[in-house]
Amino acid sequence: MDLIETFFNADVLVRALPLLTTGLITTLQLGVTSIAAGSIVGLVLALLRLYAPRPLSIAAVVVIDVFRAVPVLVLLILIYYALPFLGIRLSSFVSAWFALSLVFGAFTAEVLRSGIEAIPKGQFEAAAAMGLSFPQTIRLVILPQATKIAIPPQTSNCISLLKDTSLASVVAMPDLLKQATDAQAFFGNPTPLIGAALVYLAILWPLVRLVGVLEERSKRSAAR
């Protein structure tokens, strides 16, 4: 059996395509929902860390540090396998979504914090002179500027999250990697895994290039 027939078998790939397509849809659903939830969590944590009373600020720092330090795989296993001992049973999708959202939220919080702290303090004074309340200042003045600064690193975080969705196969969630692994076992050929790898590459490579473009634009804007 030669290299092409073993790893790039067109017949096996065509027969495995329905499974890979189903897995890709699940992967994208997990990625998009985790990014959405994690962005909200990150925004709340960043604001708590910067502007909440000291006890809440310290608690936010602890949460951010812990979930940035804990590997996604460890957190996923704890949620899926340990919580049932406490009477909490979550599906594989919800477990993966919960783990990814928490980790993504922690990294998002740091990105947004850096973006907010990069805004000159004079922006707050100008907003106050215009009669804006603190919540209005954050929502209408500070966050739009901070978000623009945070876009390049946040895009990198999104790429990392999409790659980490492959860890969901550990809890038997039928994502792209799990479906490719099942197809490999069914057909006795590793071509489905190669197909899954190419799908990941097709999705993530444009995003990697986008990060480079955004970083270049950010540098040009800062130089003006």
Contacts in CASP RR format, 6 or more apart in sequence:
PFRMAT RR
TARGET T0000
AUTHOR 0000-0000-0000
METHOD contacts of the structure
MODEL  1
MDLIETFFNADVLVRALPLLTTGLITTLQLGVTSIAAGSIVGLVLALLRL
YAPRPLSIAAVVVIDVFRAVPVLVLLILIYYALPFLGIRLSSFVSAWFAL
SLVFGAFTAEVLRSGIEAIPKGQFEAAAAMGLSFPQTIRLVILPQATKIA
IPPQTSNCISLLKDTSLASVVAMPDLLKQATDAQAFFGNPTPLIGAALVY
LAILWPLVRLVGVLEERSKRSAAR
6 189 0 8 1.000
6 190 0 8 1.000
6 191 0 8 1.000
7 190 0 8 1.000
7 191 0 8 1.000
7 194 0 8 1.000
8 191 0 8 1.000
8 194 0 8 1.000
9 189 0 8 1.000
9 191 0 8 1.000
12 183 0 8 1.000
12 187 0 8 1.000
12 189 0 8 1.000
12 191 0 8 1.000
12 192 0 8 1.000
13 191 0 8 1.000
13 192 0 8 1.000
13 195 0 8 1.000
15 187 0 8 1.000
16 180 0 8 1.000
16 183 0 8 1.000
16 187 0 8 1.000
16 191 0 8 1.000
16 192 0 8 1.000
16 195 0 8 1.000
19 179 0 8 1.000
19 180 0 8 1.000
19 182 0 8 1.000
19 183 0 8 1.000
19 192 0 8 1.000
20 176 0 8 1.000
20 179 0 8 1.000
20 180 0 8 1.000
20 183 0 8 1.000
20 192 0 8 1.000
20 195 0 8 1.000
20 196 0 8 1.000
20 199 0 8 1.000
22 174 0 8 1.000
22 179 0 8 1.000
23 174 0 8 1.000
23 175 0 8 1.000
23 176 0 8 1.000
23 178 0 8 1.000
23 179 0 8 1.000
24 176 0 8 1.000
24 199 0 8 1.000
26 93 0 8 1.000
26 173 0 8 1.000
26 174 0 8 1.000
26 175 0 8 1.000
26 176 0 8 1.000
27 162 0 8 1.000
27 165 0 8 1.000
27 166 0 8 1.000
27 175 0 8 1.000
27 176 0 8 1.000
30 93 0 8 1.000
30 96 0 8 1.000
30 97 0 8 1.000
30 100 0 8 1.000
30 165 0 8 1.000
30 168 0 8 1.000
30 173 0 8 1.000
30 175 0 8 1.000
31 100 0 8 1.000
31 161 0 8 1.000
31 162 0 8 1.000
31 165 0 8 1.000
33 97 0 8 1.000
33 101 0 8 1.000
34 96 0 8 1.000
34 97 0 8 1.000
34 100 0 8 1.000
34 101 0 8 1.000
34 104 0 8 1.000
34 161 0 8 1.000
34 165 0 8 1.000
35 104 0 8 1.000
35 158 0 8 1.000
35 161 0 8 1.000
37 97 0 8 1.000
37 101 0 8 1.000
37 104 0 8 1.000
38 101 0 8 1.000
38 102 0 8 1.000
38 104 0 8 1.000
38 105 0 8 1.000
38 108 0 8 1.000
39 104 0 8 1.000
39 105 0 8 1.000
39 108 0 8 1.000
41 101 0 8 1.000
41 102 0 8 1.000
41 104 0 8 1.000
41 105 0 8 1.000
41 106 0 8 1.000
41 108 0 8 1.000
41 109 0 8 1.000
42 105 0 8 1.000
42 106 0 8 1.000
42 108 0 8 1.000
42 109 0 8 1.000
42 112 0 8 1.000
43 108 0 8 1.000
43 109 0 8 1.000
43 112 0 8 1.000
45 60 0 8 1.000
45 63 0 8 1.000
45 64 0 8 1.000
45 105 0 8 1.000
45 106 0 8 1.000
45 108 0 8 1.000
45 109 0 8 1.000
46 108 0 8 1.000
46 109 0 8 1.000
46 110 0 8 1.000
46 112 0 8 1.000
46 113 0 8 1.000
46 116 0 8 1.000
47 138 0 8 1.000
48 56 0 8 1.000
48 57 0 8 1.000
48 59 0 8 1.000
48 60 0 8 1.000
49 57 0 8 1.000
49 60 0 8 1.000
49 61 0 8 1.000
49 64 0 8 1.000
49 109 0 8 1.000
49 113 0 8 1.000
50 57 0 8 1.000
50 113 0 8 1.000
50 116 0 8 1.000
50 117 0 8 1.000
51 57 0 8 1.000
51 134 0 8 1.000
51 138 0 8 1.000
52 60 0 8 1.000
60 109 0 8 1.000
63 106 0 8 1.000
64 106 0 8 1.000
64 109 0 8 1.000
64 110 0 8 1.000
65 106 0 8 1.000
66 106 0 8 1.000
67 75 0 8 1.000
67 102 0 8 1.000
67 103 0 8 1.000
67 105 0 8 1.000
67 106 0 8 1.000
68 103 0 8 1.000
68 106 0 8 1.000
68 107 0 8 1.000
68 110 0 8 1.000
70 103 0 8 1.000
72 99 0 8 1.000
72 100 0 8 1.000
72 103 0 8 1.000
72 164 0 8 1.000
72 167 0 8 1.000
73 167 0 8 1.000
73 170 0 8 1.000
75 99 0 8 1.000
75 102 0 8 1.000
75 103 0 8 1.000
76 95 0 8 1.000
76 96 0 8 1.000
76 99 0 8 1.000
76 167 0 8 1.000
76 168 0 8 1.000
76 170 0 8 1.000
76 171 0 8 1.000
77 170 0 8 1.000
77 171 0 8 1.000
79 90 0 8 1.000
79 95 0 8 1.000
79 98 0 8 1.000
79 99 0 8 1.000
80 90 0 8 1.000
80 92 0 8 1.000
80 95 0 8 1.000
80 171 0 8 1.000
81 171 0 8 1.000
83 89 0 8 1.000
83 90 0 8 1.000
90 98 0 8 1.000
92 168 0 8 1.000
92 171 0 8 1.000
92 172 0 8 1.000
92 173 0 8 1.000
93 168 0 8 1.000
93 173 0 8 1.000
95 171 0 8 1.000
95 173 0 8 1.000
96 165 0 8 1.000
96 167 0 8 1.000
96 168 0 8 1.000
96 171 0 8 1.000
96 173 0 8 1.000
96 175 0 8 1.000
100 161 0 8 1.000
100 164 0 8 1.000
100 165 0 8 1.000
103 161 0 8 1.000
103 164 0 8 1.000
104 157 0 8 1.000
104 161 0 8 1.000
107 157 0 8 1.000
107 160 0 8 1.000
108 154 0 8 1.000
108 157 0 8 1.000
111 150 0 8 1.000
111 153 0 8 1.000
111 154 0 8 1.000
111 157 0 8 1.000
112 146 0 8 1.000
112 147 0 8 1.000
112 150 0 8 1.000
114 149 0 8 1.000
114 150 0 8 1.000
114 153 0 8 1.000
115 146 0 8 1.000
115 149 0 8 1.000
115 150 0 8 1.000
116 142 0 8 1.000
116 143 0 8 1.000
116 146 0 8 1.000
118 146 0 8 1.000
118 149 0 8 1.000
119 142 0 8 1.000
119 145 0 8 1.000
119 146 0 8 1.000
123 137 0 8 1.000
123 141 0 8 1.000
123 142 0 8 1.000
123 145 0 8 1.000
124 137 0 8 1.000
124 141 0 8 1.000
124 142 0 8 1.000
126 141 0 8 1.000
127 136 0 8 1.000
127 137 0 8 1.000
127 140 0 8 1.000
127 141 0 8 1.000
128 137 0 8 1.000
132 140 0 8 1.000
132 141 0 8 1.000
149 218 0 8 1.000
151 214 0 8 1.000
151 218 0 8 1.000
152 211 0 8 1.000
152 212 0 8 1.000
152 214 0 8 1.000
152 215 0 8 1.000
152 218 0 8 1.000
155 207 0 8 1.000
155 210 0 8 1.000
155 211 0 8 1.000
155 214 0 8 1.000
156 211 0 8 1.000
158 207 0 8 1.000
159 204 0 8 1.000
159 207 0 8 1.000
159 208 0 8 1.000
159 211 0 8 1.000
162 203 0 8 1.000
162 204 0 8 1.000
162 207 0 8 1.000
163 200 0 8 1.000
163 204 0 8 1.000
165 175 0 8 1.000
165 176 0 8 1.000
166 175 0 8 1.000
166 176 0 8 1.000
166 177 0 8 1.000
166 200 0 8 1.000
168 175 0 8 1.000
168 177 0 8 1.000
168 178 0 8 1.000
169 175 0 8 1.000
169 177 0 8 1.000
169 178 0 8 1.000
169 181 0 8 1.000
172 178 0 8 1.000
176 196 0 8 1.000
176 199 0 8 1.000
176 200 0 8 1.000
177 196 0 8 1.000
179 192 0 8 1.000
179 196 0 8 1.000
180 192 0 8 1.000
180 193 0 8 1.000
180 195 0 8 1.000
180 196 0 8 1.000
181 192 0 8 1.000
181 193 0 8 1.000
183 192 0 8 1.000
184 190 0 8 1.000
184 191 0 8 1.000
184 192 0 8 1.000
184 193 0 8 1.000
END
